[in-house]
Amino acid sequence: MWAADKSGARPFDSAEDFEQDAVWRADAVAPEASSPVSLRWLNDDGVRAQVGNPTAVEQADGSSVYRKYERGALFWNAESGVYKIGNEILSSFLQLGGNTTRFKYPVRDEFSTNSGNFCAWFKGGSFSYNPSTGQTTNSMFRCSAVG
């Protein structure tokens, strides 16, 4: 797959532009170039570095869409936007029923807490992943950066 310049902001206007900006990724799953999920991945260097390359096509979960990457997923809903969720929290969220549960959809990127856990806020609560124990928990309350 040929990918445009990393920002996706401009087309290749010349052979020089193409040589400088094009990237060949033979192992990558082609992104849906106009989807909100793919646009965030293409335009956000930090998120792209955190989640890695796509490993699957976009999947619908009710009114939301998500796409799995090497180290996480990007999850989109028209009401909230596109947010990064780690594999462990995504797995627990989907096992419970995804956006058909009280949690609905993510409302911010997953973040690390002071104690080394990972937290993801959803419309109806939160999920927390403890890498020391491998345990993911959920709550109707929002987890905190200090916890």
Buried (B, 14 or more C-beta within 10 A) or exposed (E): EEBBBEEBEEEBEEEEBBEEBEEEEEEBBEBBEEBBBBBBBBEBEEBBEBBBBBBEEBEEBEEBBBBBBEBBBBBBBEEBBBBBBBBBBBBBBBEEEBBEBEBBBBBBBBEEBEEEBBBBBBBBBBBBBBEEEEEBBBEEEBBEEEE
